[in-house]
């Protein structure tokens, strides 16, 4: 795949990073189920441990199956490199780890997955980090939230749960003016619908558990490095620009250039945090990505039909799908997500909390699960589950109020999904 940039998305999602197995000729990427790798000799081992040669040492750090997945996701996102890890939450910590120090903060959107809000508002405090939450539709407020201790700006391209589309061009301009990296969670959009790096993102994170795998079988995460940020332009990022004691004074940015963040995340992040993706999970995700464009096309087609129908239903108060002309984010679709607004959105019911619970319990085709991005259509009442740890104010800011259900539209026959929603809505308001 030396000419990979010239290939189309459909070709890259199948071939990028993959080559026939040199030992057996196997066409599908094998699952390299091994913990360690035999060195050629003592000199080879020393070169690997000293970061003088790229290769395999121990599967906490690198694994051939995972390496193929990393290259494939990096290629689809247009990045210089990528590091896979055990979950989307792990990917968020991996993204922040080389950037932050005690006393530092990240400016984050209020429109985030509830677990991310909890991670940023509570858990990262134990590292001595903090987060300032801002409405990213208020660009002046985002810029005003940045201070001398800010080390990153974080948002979702298509926000969970409401499907709101972030103006990545505007936010990346703010980040660039402040000399800060922009981290974009592209889980809900996938690189098929949105390319955050083209809109100025420095790092892109994924929960590969969702649309990239697409079949609800394994958890995983990924951090993609654009390779475009100058980590040495200031003294804000010493982990990447200054001498690293653990590697005899090596400076990651000086030594690895565009791949500085990627190498640091492997050589230090995975080495010490140990949030490793297992090779079987990588294998399932690779197989899922092979059909990503086909699935996303159907996801978007179904979501468009079903959201239009829901908007006219007598028991529905509002639908947040950005692909609807009534959405305040409709104008951003062509620019940020030109192939469609995704398949994730929320529905506000006129019957409030009780109607939401009854609707969820009355559905037959929709699965009531704490997941999204599956080929199956999924539903959840966020306020009582994924966003339960948030305050009432935080729930409302995230678009997960008590009268709201989140829907992840799958790839089934749209008419069947509409019929299921209709009977459940009518029963909930009987």
Buried (B, 14 or more C-beta within 10 A) or exposed (E): BEEBEEBEBBEBBBBBBBEEBEEEEEEEBBBBEBEEBEBEEEEEBEBBEEBEEEEBBBBBBBBBBBBBBBBBBBBBBBBBBBBBBBBBBBBBBBBBBBBBBEEBBBBBBBBBBBBBBBBBBEEBEEBEBBBBBBEBBEBEEBBEBBEEBBBBBBBBBBBBBBBBBBBBEBBBBBBBEBBBBBBBBBBBBBBBBBBBBBBBBBBBBBBBBBBBBBBBBBBBBBBBBBBEBEBBEEEBBBBBBBEBEEBEEBBBBBBBEBBBBBBBBBBBBBBEBEBBBBBBBBBBBBBBBBBBBBBBBBBBBBBBBBBBBBBEBEBBBBBBBBBBEEBEBBEBBEEBBEBBBBBBBBBBBBBBBEBBBBBBEBBEBBBEBEBBBBBBBBBBBBBBBBBEEBEEEBBBBBBBBBBBBBBBBBBBEBEEBBEBBBBBBBBBBE
